[in-house]
Amino acid sequence: MKVLIKLFSVLRDCVPGYNHQTGVETELAVGSTVTDLLDHLGIPMSKAPVVTCNGLILQPGDTIHENSTIHIFQAMAGG
């Protein structure tokens, strides 16, 4: 299945040749989870990625659906 990925901040550096204007389309197996997607993209959990789809924050075990647009950004902290 195909999904469109939009990366933000330093996570853009994890995907060689990433184009911030168009994102990157990738092919995943049906039933892939957020963890599978991050592994596929080479984004380690140590970078504390936040993954959203349709305005909802996804959890690592959540299933990705075909033709989704996935936004991935690094969590920020401070005050």
N, CA, C and O atoms as a CHARMM CRD file, in Angstrom:
* protein
*
  316
    1    1 MET  N      0.83800  -1.17200   0.00000 PROA 1      0.00000
    2    1 MET  CA     0.00000   0.00000   0.00000 PROA 1      0.00000
    3    1 MET  C      0.88600   1.23900   0.00000 PROA 1      0.00000
    4    1 MET  O      2.00700   1.20900   0.50800 PROA 1      0.00000
    5    2 LYS  N      0.38200   2.32300  -0.56900 PROA 2      0.00000
    6    2 LYS  CA     1.14100   3.56200  -0.64300 PROA 2      0.00000
    7    2 LYS  C      0.65500   4.54300   0.40900 PROA 2      0.00000
    8    2 LYS  O     -0.54000   4.65600   0.68000 PROA 2      0.00000
    9    3 VAL  N      1.63100   5.26200   1.00500 PROA 3      0.00000
   10    3 VAL  CA     1.31700   6.34400   1.93800 PROA 3      0.00000
   11    3 VAL  C      2.25200   7.51300   1.63300 PROA 3      0.00000
   12    3 VAL  O      3.36700   7.32300   1.14700 PROA 3      0.00000
   13    4 LEU  N      1.78200   8.71400   1.92500 PROA 4      0.00000
   14    4 LEU  CA     2.59100   9.91200   1.75100 PROA 4      0.00000
   15    4 LEU  C      3.09900  10.34400   3.11000 PROA 4      0.00000
   16    4 LEU  O      2.33400  10.45000   4.06800 PROA 4      0.00000
   17    5 ILE  N      4.39600  10.59100   3.18700 PROA 5      0.00000
   18    5 ILE  CA     5.03600  10.95500   4.44700 PROA 5      0.00000
   19    5 ILE  C      5.52300  12.39600   4.36300 PROA 5      0.00000
   20    5 ILE  O      6.17200  12.78800   3.39300 PROA 5      0.00000
   21    6 LYS  N      5.20300  13.17900   5.38800 PROA 6      0.00000
   22    6 LYS  CA     5.71900  14.54500   5.52600 PROA 6      0.00000
   23    6 LYS  C      6.54600  14.57700   6.81000 PROA 6      0.00000
   24    6 LYS  O      6.04000  14.28000   7.89200 PROA 6      0.00000
   25    7 LEU  N      7.81200  14.93700   6.67800 PROA 7      0.00000
   26    7 LEU  CA     8.72700  14.99200   7.81600 PROA 7      0.00000
   27    7 LEU  C      9.01800  16.44400   8.18600 PROA 7      0.00000
   28    7 LEU  O      9.02200  17.32400   7.32500 PROA 7      0.00000
   29    8 PHE  N      9.25700  16.68100   9.45800 PROA 8      0.00000
   30    8 PHE  CA     9.51400  18.01700   9.94400 PROA 8      0.00000
   31    8 PHE  C     10.78300  18.05800  10.78700 PROA 8      0.00000
   32    8 PHE  O     11.18700  17.05100  11.37000 PROA 8      0.00000
   33    9 SER  N     11.40400  19.22900  10.84500 PROA 9      0.00000
   34    9 SER  CA    12.56000  19.49200  11.68400 PROA 9      0.00000
   35    9 SER  C     13.71300  18.54500  11.32500 PROA 9      0.00000
   36    9 SER  O     13.91900  18.23400  10.15200 PROA 9      0.00000
   37   10 VAL  N     14.45400  18.09600  12.32600 PROA 10     0.00000
   38   10 VAL  CA    15.65300  17.27500  12.08800 PROA 10     0.00000
   39   10 VAL  C     15.32700  15.89800  11.52000 PROA 10     0.00000
   40   10 VAL  O     16.21900  15.21500  11.01700 PROA 10     0.00000
   41   11 LEU  N     14.07300  15.47900  11.59100 PROA 11     0.00000
   42   11 LEU  CA    13.71500  14.16300  11.04800 PROA 11     0.00000
   43   11 LEU  C     13.83300  14.12100   9.53200 PROA 11     0.00000
   44   11 LEU  O     13.92500  13.04200   8.94500 PROA 11     0.00000
   45   12 ARG  N     13.83100  15.28300   8.89500 PROA 12     0.00000
   46   12 ARG  CA    14.01700  15.32800   7.44000 PROA 12     0.00000
   47   12 ARG  C     15.35800  14.73100   7.04800 PROA 12     0.00000
   48   12 ARG  O     15.50700  14.18300   5.95600 PROA 12     0.00000
   49   13 ASP  N     16.33200  14.83900   7.94500 PROA 13     0.00000
   50   13 ASP  CA    17.67900  14.33000   7.65600 PROA 13     0.00000
   51   13 ASP  C     17.75500  12.80800   7.68700 PROA 13     0.00000
   52   13 ASP  O     18.73400  12.22800   7.21800 PROA 13     0.00000
   53   14 CYS  N     16.73700  12.16000   8.23300 PROA 14     0.00000
   54   14 CYS  CA    16.74700  10.69400   8.34000 PROA 14     0.00000
   55   14 CYS  C     16.47300  10.00500   7.00900 PROA 14     0.00000
   56   14 CYS  O     16.81800   8.83700   6.82800 PROA 14     0.00000
   57   15 VAL  N     15.85300  10.72900   6.07600 PROA 15     0.00000
   58   15 VAL  CA    15.49100  10.13200   4.78800 PROA 15     0.00000
   59   15 VAL  C     16.30200  10.82900   3.69500 PROA 15     0.00000
   60   15 VAL  O     16.01100  11.97400   3.34800 PROA 15     0.00000
   61   16 PRO  N     17.31600  10.15300   3.15100 PROA 16     0.00000
   62   16 PRO  CA    18.15100  10.76300   2.11700 PROA 16     0.00000
   63   16 PRO  C     17.31600  11.24300   0.92900 PROA 16     0.00000
   64   16 PRO  O     16.43600  10.53200   0.44400 PROA 16     0.00000
   65   17 GLY  N     17.60600  12.45200   0.47400 PROA 17     0.00000
   66   17 GLY  CA    16.91000  12.99300  -0.68300 PROA 17     0.00000
   67   17 GLY  C     15.50200  13.48300  -0.39800 PROA 17     0.00000
   68   17 GLY  O     14.74100  13.74800  -1.33000 PROA 17     0.00000
   69   18 TYR  N     15.14000  13.60900   0.87500 PROA 18     0.00000
   70   18 TYR  CA    13.78900  14.04400   1.23000 PROA 18     0.00000
   71   18 TYR  C     13.52500  15.45000   0.69400 PROA 18     0.00000
   72   18 TYR  O     14.36000  16.34300   0.84000 PROA 18     0.00000
   73   19 ASN  N     12.35600  15.64400   0.07000 PROA 19     0.00000
   74   19 ASN  CA    11.94900  16.94200  -0.44800 PROA 19     0.00000
   75   19 ASN  C     10.84800  17.48900   0.45100 PROA 19     0.00000
   76   19 ASN  O      9.75000  16.93500   0.49300 PROA 19     0.00000
   77   20 HSD  N     11.13300  18.57900   1.17600 PROA 20     0.00000
   78   20 HSD  CA    10.17800  19.09700   2.14700 PROA 20     0.00000
   79   20 HSD  C      8.92300  19.66700   1.49800 PROA 20     0.00000
   80   20 HSD  O      7.91100  19.82800   2.18100 PROA 20     0.00000
   81   21 GLN  N      8.95100  19.97700   0.21100 PROA 21     0.00000
   82   21 GLN  CA     7.77200  20.52200  -0.45300 PROA 21     0.00000
   83   21 GLN  C      6.77200  19.44300  -0.84200 PROA 21     0.00000
   84   21 GLN  O      5.56200  19.65300  -0.76000 PROA 21     0.00000
   85   22 THR  N      7.27100  18.29800  -1.26100 PROA 22     0.00000
   86   22 THR  CA     6.37900  17.24700  -1.72600 PROA 22     0.00000
   87   22 THR  C      6.25800  16.07100  -0.76900 PROA 22     0.00000
   88   22 THR  O      5.33200  15.26800  -0.88900 PROA 22     0.00000
   89   23 GLY  N      7.19100  15.95900   0.18800 PROA 23     0.00000
   90   23 GLY  CA     7.20500  14.79100   1.05600 PROA 23     0.00000
   91   23 GLY  C      7.78200  13.61100   0.29400 PROA 23     0.00000
   92   23 GLY  O      8.46700  13.77600  -0.71600 PROA 23     0.00000
   93   24 VAL  N      7.49400  12.43100   0.79000 PROA 24     0.00000
   94   24 VAL  CA     7.97100  11.22600   0.12200 PROA 24     0.00000
   95   24 VAL  C      6.85600  10.18300   0.16600 PROA 24     0.00000
   96   24 VAL  O      6.22900   9.96300   1.20200 PROA 24     0.00000
   97   25 GLU  N      6.62600   9.55200  -0.97400 PROA 25     0.00000
   98   25 GLU  CA     5.65800   8.46800  -1.02200 PROA 25     0.00000
   99   25 GLU  C      6.42000   7.17200  -0.81900 PROA 25     0.00000
  100   25 GLU  O      7.49200   6.96800  -1.38800 PROA 25     0.00000
  101   26 THR  N      5.85100   6.30400  -0.00200 PROA 26     0.00000
  102   26 THR  CA     6.52500   5.03600   0.26100 PROA 26     0.00000
  103   26 THR  C      5.52000   3.90000   0.20400 PROA 26     0.00000
  104   26 THR  O      4.31600   4.10100   0.36100 PROA 26     0.00000
  105   27 GLU  N      6.03000   2.73300  -0.01900 PROA 27     0.00000
  106   27 GLU  CA     5.21900   1.51900  -0.13300 PROA 27     0.00000
  107   27 GLU  C      5.40800   0.69300   1.13900 PROA 27     0.00000
  108   27 GLU  O      6.53400   0.40100   1.54300 PROA 27     0.00000
  109   28 LEU  N      4.29200   0.32400   1.76000 PROA 28     0.00000
  110   28 LEU  CA     4.31200  -0.50800   2.96900 PROA 28     0.00000
  111   28 LEU  C      3.43000  -1.73200   2.75400 PROA 28     0.00000
  112   28 LEU  O      2.54200  -1.73000   1.90200 PROA 28     0.00000
  113   29 ALA  N      3.68300  -2.76000   3.52500 PROA 29     0.00000
  114   29 ALA  CA     2.82600  -3.94100   3.48900 PROA 29     0.00000
  115   29 ALA  C      1.48100  -3.60700   4.14200 PROA 29     0.00000
  116   29 ALA  O      1.43100  -2.82800   5.09400 PROA 29     0.00000
  117   30 VAL  N      0.41500  -4.18300   3.64400 PROA 30     0.00000
  118   30 VAL  CA    -0.90200  -4.00000   4.25000 PROA 30     0.00000
  119   30 VAL  C     -0.83700  -4.47100   5.69800 PROA 30     0.00000
  120   30 VAL  O     -0.28400  -5.53200   5.98700 PROA 30     0.00000
  121   31 GLY  N     -1.39900  -3.68600   6.59600 PROA 31     0.00000
  122   31 GLY  CA    -1.38300  -4.02300   8.01500 PROA 31     0.00000
  123   31 GLY  C     -0.17400  -3.47900   8.76400 PROA 31     0.00000
  124   31 GLY  O      0.00500  -3.77100   9.94700 PROA 31     0.00000
  125   32 SER  N      0.66000  -2.68600   8.08100 PROA 32     0.00000
  126   32 SER  CA     1.84500  -2.11600   8.73600 PROA 32     0.00000
  127   32 SER  C      1.43200  -1.16500   9.85100 PROA 32     0.00000
  128   32 SER  O      0.41000  -0.48400   9.77600 PROA 32     0.00000
  129   33 THR  N      2.26100  -1.14300  10.88100 PROA 33     0.00000
  130   33 THR  CA     2.01100  -0.27300  12.02900 PROA 33     0.00000
  131   33 THR  C      2.92200   0.95600  11.95900 PROA 33     0.00000
  132   33 THR  O      3.78800   1.06000  11.09000 PROA 33     0.00000
  133   34 VAL  N      2.70900   1.86800  12.88300 PROA 34     0.00000
  134   34 VAL  CA     3.56900   3.04400  12.99400 PROA 34     0.00000
  135   34 VAL  C      5.01600   2.61400  13.21500 PROA 34     0.00000
  136   34 VAL  O      5.92700   3.18400  12.61500 PROA 34     0.00000
  137   35 THR  N      5.23600   1.62900  14.05700 PROA 35     0.00000
  138   35 THR  CA     6.59400   1.12700  14.29500 PROA 35     0.00000
  139   35 THR  C      7.21000   0.59800  13.00500 PROA 35     0.00000
  140   35 THR  O      8.38000   0.85500  12.72300 PROA 35     0.00000
  141   36 ASP  N      6.43100  -0.13700  12.22400 PROA 36     0.00000
  142   36 ASP  CA     6.91900  -0.64300  10.93500 PROA 36     0.00000
  143   36 ASP  C      7.32200   0.50600  10.01700 PROA 36     0.00000
  144   36 ASP  O      8.35600   0.44500   9.35200 PROA 36     0.00000
  145   37 LEU  N      6.50100   1.55000   9.98400 PROA 37     0.00000
  146   37 LEU  CA     6.79200   2.71100   9.14500 PROA 37     0.00000
  147   37 LEU  C      8.08800   3.39400   9.57500 PROA 37     0.00000
  148   37 LEU  O      8.93600   3.70800   8.74000 PROA 37     0.00000
  149   38 LEU  N      8.23600   3.62100  10.87300 PROA 38     0.00000
  150   38 LEU  CA     9.45000   4.26800  11.36900 PROA 38     0.00000
  151   38 LEU  C     10.68600   3.43300  11.05900 PROA 38     0.00000
  152   38 LEU  O     11.72200   3.97500  10.67500 PROA 38     0.00000
  153   39 ASP  N     10.58200   2.11800  11.22400 PROA 39     0.00000
  154   39 ASP  CA    11.69800   1.22100  10.88100 PROA 39     0.00000
  155   39 ASP  C     12.02400   1.33000   9.38800 PROA 39     0.00000
  156   39 ASP  O     13.19100   1.40200   9.00200 PROA 39     0.00000
  157   40 HSD  N     10.98700   1.34100   8.56100 PROA 40     0.00000
  158   40 HSD  CA    11.14400   1.43300   7.11300 PROA 40     0.00000
  159   40 HSD  C     11.87200   2.72300   6.71500 PROA 40     0.00000
  160   40 HSD  O     12.69900   2.72200   5.80400 PROA 40     0.00000
  161   41 LEU  N     11.55500   3.81600   7.40500 PROA 41     0.00000
  162   41 LEU  CA    12.16400   5.10900   7.10400 PROA 41     0.00000
  163   41 LEU  C     13.52300   5.31100   7.78000 PROA 41     0.00000
  164   41 LEU  O     14.25400   6.24300   7.44400 PROA 41     0.00000
  165   42 GLY  N     13.85700   4.43500   8.73300 PROA 42     0.00000
  166   42 GLY  CA    15.11600   4.56600   9.45300 PROA 42     0.00000
  167   42 GLY  C     15.08200   5.64300  10.52700 PROA 42     0.00000
  168   42 GLY  O     16.10900   6.23600  10.85700 PROA 42     0.00000
  169   43 ILE  N     13.89500   5.89300  11.07100 PROA 43     0.00000
  170   43 ILE  CA    13.74900   6.88300  12.13600 PROA 43     0.00000
  171   43 ILE  C     13.71000   6.14500  13.46300 PROA 43     0.00000
  172   43 ILE  O     12.74500   5.43400  13.74600 PROA 43     0.00000
  173   44 PRO  N     14.75000   6.30400  14.28500 PROA 44     0.00000
  174   44 PRO  CA    14.79700   5.58900  15.56500 PROA 44     0.00000
  175   44 PRO  C     13.84000   6.19700  16.59300 PROA 44     0.00000
  176   44 PRO  O     13.58600   7.40100  16.58000 PROA 44     0.00000
  177   45 MET  N     13.32100   5.36300  17.47200 PROA 45     0.00000
  178   45 MET  CA    12.44300   5.83200  18.54100 PROA 45     0.00000
  179   45 MET  C     13.18000   6.79100  19.47700 PROA 45     0.00000
  180   45 MET  O     12.54700   7.59000  20.16700 PROA 45     0.00000
  181   46 SER  N     14.51000   6.71700  19.50300 PROA 46     0.00000
  182   46 SER  CA    15.29000   7.61200  20.35300 PROA 46     0.00000
  183   46 SER  C     15.14900   9.07700  19.93300 PROA 46     0.00000
  184   46 SER  O     15.46200   9.97600  20.71400 PROA 46     0.00000
  185   47 LYS  N     14.68200   9.32400  18.71000 PROA 47     0.00000
  186   47 LYS  CA    14.43600  10.69000  18.24900 PROA 47     0.00000
  187   47 LYS  C     13.06800  11.20000  18.70300 PROA 47     0.00000
  188   47 LYS  O     12.67900  12.32100  18.37600 PROA 47     0.00000
  189   48 ALA  N     12.34400  10.37600  19.45400 PROA 48     0.00000
  190   48 ALA  CA    11.03100  10.73200  20.00700 PROA 48     0.00000
  191   48 ALA  C     10.06900  11.25700  18.94200 PROA 48     0.00000
  192   48 ALA  O      9.51800  12.34800  19.08600 PROA 48     0.00000
  193   49 PRO  N      9.86300  10.47600  17.86200 PROA 49     0.00000
  194   49 PRO  CA     8.96700  10.96300  16.81700 PROA 49     0.00000
  195   49 PRO  C      7.50200  10.96700  17.26300 PROA 49     0.00000
  196   49 PRO  O      7.04100  10.06000  17.95600 PROA 49     0.00000
  197   50 VAL  N      6.79500  12.00400  16.84800 PROA 50     0.00000
  198   50 VAL  CA     5.34900  12.07400  17.02900 PROA 50     0.00000
  199   50 VAL  C      4.75800  11.86600  15.64400 PROA 50     0.00000
  200   50 VAL  O      5.11400  12.57100  14.69900 PROA 50     0.00000
  201   51 VAL  N      3.85700  10.90000  15.52100 PROA 51     0.00000
  202   51 VAL  CA     3.28200  10.53500  14.23200 PROA 51     0.00000
  203   51 VAL  C      1.80000  10.85900  14.26200 PROA 51     0.00000
  204   51 VAL  O      1.07900  10.44200  15.16900 PROA 51     0.00000
  205   52 THR  N      1.34500  11.61600  13.24900 PROA 52     0.00000
  206   52 THR  CA    -0.06900  11.96800  13.18300 PROA 52     0.00000
  207   52 THR  C     -0.64000  11.60800  11.81800 PROA 52     0.00000
  208   52 THR  O      0.07600  11.52500  10.82100 PROA 52     0.00000
  209   53 CYS  N     -1.95100  11.39900  11.80800 PROA 53     0.00000
  210   53 CYS  CA    -2.69600  11.16200  10.58300 PROA 53     0.00000
  211   53 CYS  C     -4.09400  11.74900  10.79100 PROA 53     0.00000
  212   53 CYS  O     -4.77200  11.42000  11.76500 PROA 53     0.00000
  213   54 ASN  N     -4.51300  12.60500   9.88600 PROA 54     0.00000
  214   54 ASN  CA    -5.82300  13.25200   9.98200 PROA 54     0.00000
  215   54 ASN  C     -6.01500  13.97700  11.31500 PROA 54     0.00000
  216   54 ASN  O     -7.11100  13.98500  11.87500 PROA 54     0.00000
  217   55 GLY  N     -4.93800  14.58200  11.81400 PROA 55     0.00000
  218   55 GLY  CA    -5.01000  15.35500  13.04500 PROA 55     0.00000
  219   55 GLY  C     -4.99200  14.54700  14.32100 PROA 55     0.00000
  220   55 GLY  O     -5.11000  15.11300  15.40700 PROA 55     0.00000
  221   56 LEU  N     -4.84700  13.24300  14.21900 PROA 56     0.00000
  222   56 LEU  CA    -4.81500  12.37100  15.39000 PROA 56     0.00000
  223   56 LEU  C     -3.40100  11.85500  15.62300 PROA 56     0.00000
  224   56 LEU  O     -2.71500  11.46000  14.68000 PROA 56     0.00000
  225   57 ILE  N     -2.96800  11.86000  16.88100 PROA 57     0.00000
  226   57 ILE  CA    -1.66700  11.29300  17.22600 PROA 57     0.00000
  227   57 ILE  C     -1.78600   9.77600  17.22800 PROA 57     0.00000
  228   57 ILE  O     -2.66900   9.20800  17.87100 PROA 57     0.00000
  229   58 LEU  N     -0.88800   9.13500  16.50100 PROA 58     0.00000
  230   58 LEU  CA    -0.88200   7.67500  16.42300 PROA 58     0.00000
  231   58 LEU  C      0.09400   7.09800  17.42700 PROA 58     0.00000
  232   58 LEU  O      1.11600   7.70900  17.74100 PROA 58     0.00000
  233   59 GLN  N     -0.22400   5.93300  17.92000 PROA 59     0.00000
  234   59 GLN  CA     0.63300   5.19200  18.84000 PROA 59     0.00000
  235   59 GLN  C      1.46100   4.18400  18.03900 PROA 59     0.00000
  236   59 GLN  O      1.09000   3.84100  16.91600 PROA 59     0.00000
  237   60 PRO  N      2.57800   3.70400  18.59900 PROA 60     0.00000
  238   60 PRO  CA     3.45500   2.79500  17.84800 PROA 60     0.00000
  239   60 PRO  C      2.75600   1.56500  17.26300 PROA 60     0.00000
  240   60 PRO  O      3.13400   1.11100  16.18300 PROA 60     0.00000
  241   61 GLY  N      1.76300   1.02100  17.93700 PROA 61     0.00000
  242   61 GLY  CA     1.09800  -0.18200  17.44600 PROA 61     0.00000
  243   61 GLY  C     -0.08600   0.07200  16.53400 PROA 61     0.00000
  244   61 GLY  O     -0.69700  -0.87800  16.04300 PROA 61     0.00000
  245   62 ASP  N     -0.42700   1.33500  16.29500 PROA 62     0.00000
  246   62 ASP  CA    -1.56600   1.66000  15.43100 PROA 62     0.00000
  247   62 ASP  C     -1.27500   1.28000  13.98600 PROA 62     0.00000
  248   62 ASP  O     -0.14700   1.41100  13.50900 PROA 62     0.00000
  249   63 THR  N     -2.30000   0.81300  13.30300 PROA 63     0.00000
  250   63 THR  CA    -2.18500   0.40500  11.90600 PROA 63     0.00000
  251   63 THR  C     -2.28700   1.61600  10.98600 PROA 63     0.00000
  252   63 THR  O     -3.09500   2.51900  11.20700 PROA 63     0.00000
  253   64 ILE  N     -1.45800   1.61600   9.95800 PROA 64     0.00000
  254   64 ILE  CA    -1.47700   2.66300   8.93600 PROA 64     0.00000
  255   64 ILE  C     -2.41300   2.19500   7.81500 PROA 64     0.00000
  256   64 ILE  O     -2.40800   1.02300   7.44100 PROA 64     0.00000
  257   65 HSD  N     -3.20400   3.11500   7.29300 PROA 65     0.00000
  258   65 HSD  CA    -4.14800   2.76300   6.22900 PROA 65     0.00000
  259   65 HSD  C     -3.66800   3.30100   4.88000 PROA 65     0.00000
  260   65 HSD  O     -2.99500   4.32900   4.80700 PROA 65     0.00000
  261   66 GLU  N     -4.02600   2.59300   3.83400 PROA 66     0.00000
  262   66 GLU  CA    -3.61100   2.95600   2.47800 PROA 66     0.00000
  263   66 GLU  C     -4.04500   4.37200   2.12400 PROA 66     0.00000
  264   66 GLU  O     -5.11200   4.83300   2.52900 PROA 66     0.00000
  265   67 ASN  N     -3.19600   5.05000   1.36200 PROA 67     0.00000
  266   67 ASN  CA    -3.42100   6.41400   0.87400 PROA 67     0.00000
  267   67 ASN  C     -3.48000   7.45900   1.97700 PROA 67     0.00000
  268   67 ASN  O     -3.98600   8.56000   1.75600 PROA 67     0.00000
  269   68 SER  N     -2.97400   7.13500   3.16000 PROA 68     0.00000
  270   68 SER  CA    -2.92200   8.10800   4.25000 PROA 68     0.00000
  271   68 SER  C     -1.79600   9.09400   4.00800 PROA 68     0.00000
  272   68 SER  O     -0.80900   8.78000   3.34300 PROA 68     0.00000
  273   69 THR  N     -1.95500  10.29800   4.56000 PROA 69     0.00000
  274   69 THR  CA    -0.86100  11.26200   4.63100 PROA 69     0.00000
  275   69 THR  C     -0.42800  11.30200   6.08500 PROA 69     0.00000
  276   69 THR  O     -1.20100  11.66700   6.97100 PROA 69     0.00000
  277   70 ILE  N      0.81100  10.92600   6.31300 PROA 70     0.00000
  278   70 ILE  CA     1.36300  10.79900   7.66100 PROA 70     0.00000
  279   70 ILE  C      2.33300  11.94900   7.91400 PROA 70     0.00000
  280   70 ILE  O      3.22000  12.19900   7.09700 PROA 70     0.00000
  281   71 HSD  N      2.17600  12.64400   9.02400 PROA 71     0.00000
  282   71 HSD  CA     3.09200  13.70700   9.43500 PROA 71     0.00000
  283   71 HSD  C      3.93200  13.17900  10.60700 PROA 71     0.00000
  284   71 HSD  O      3.40300  12.63100  11.57400 PROA 71     0.00000
  285   72 ILE  N      5.24300  13.35800  10.49500 PROA 72     0.00000
  286   72 ILE  CA     6.14000  12.89400  11.53900 PROA 72     0.00000
  287   72 ILE  C      7.02700  14.05200  11.96900 PROA 72     0.00000
  288   72 ILE  O      7.72500  14.64500  11.14600 PROA 72     0.00000
  289   73 PHE  N      6.99900  14.36900  13.24000 PROA 73     0.00000
  290   73 PHE  CA     7.84500  15.43300  13.75800 PROA 73     0.00000
  291   73 PHE  C      8.41700  15.02800  15.09500 PROA 73     0.00000
  292   73 PHE  O      7.95100  14.08400  15.73300 PROA 73     0.00000
  293   74 GLN  N      9.43400  15.75800  15.50800 PROA 74     0.00000
  294   74 GLN  CA    10.09900  15.44500  16.77400 PROA 74     0.00000
  295   74 GLN  C      9.42500  16.21200  17.90800 PROA 74     0.00000
  296   74 GLN  O      9.16400  17.41000  17.80000 PROA 74     0.00000
  297   75 ALA  N      9.15100  15.50000  18.98700 PROA 75     0.00000
  298   75 ALA  CA     8.54000  16.13800  20.15600 PROA 75     0.00000
  299   75 ALA  C      9.48600  17.19800  20.70500 PROA 75     0.00000
  300   75 ALA  O     10.70600  17.03700  20.68300 PROA 75     0.00000
  301   76 MET  N      8.91000  18.25900  21.18800 PROA 76     0.00000
  302   76 MET  CA     9.69400  19.35600  21.74600 PROA 76     0.00000
  303   76 MET  C      9.32000  19.50500  23.22700 PROA 76     0.00000
  304   76 MET  O      8.19900  19.20000  23.63400 PROA 76     0.00000
  305   77 ALA  N     10.25800  19.96500  23.99600 PROA 77     0.00000
  306   77 ALA  CA     9.99600  20.22500  25.41300 PROA 77     0.00000
  307   77 ALA  C     10.68700  21.52200  25.79400 PROA 77     0.00000
  308   77 ALA  O     11.64700  21.94800  25.15100 PROA 77     0.00000
  309   78 GLY  N     10.20300  22.11200  26.80400 PROA 78     0.00000
  310   78 GLY  CA    10.82600  23.34200  27.25300 PROA 78     0.00000
  311   78 GLY  C      9.81900  24.20500  27.98900 PROA 78     0.00000
  312   78 GLY  O      8.67800  23.79900  28.21300 PROA 78     0.00000
  313   79 GLY  N     10.23400  25.34800  28.34700 PROA 79     0.00000
  314   79 GLY  CA     9.28600  26.17000  29.05600 PROA 79     0.00000
  315   79 GLY  C      9.83100  27.52500  29.38500 PROA 79     0.00000
  316   79 GLY  O      9.13500  28.34000  29.99000 PROA 79     0.00000
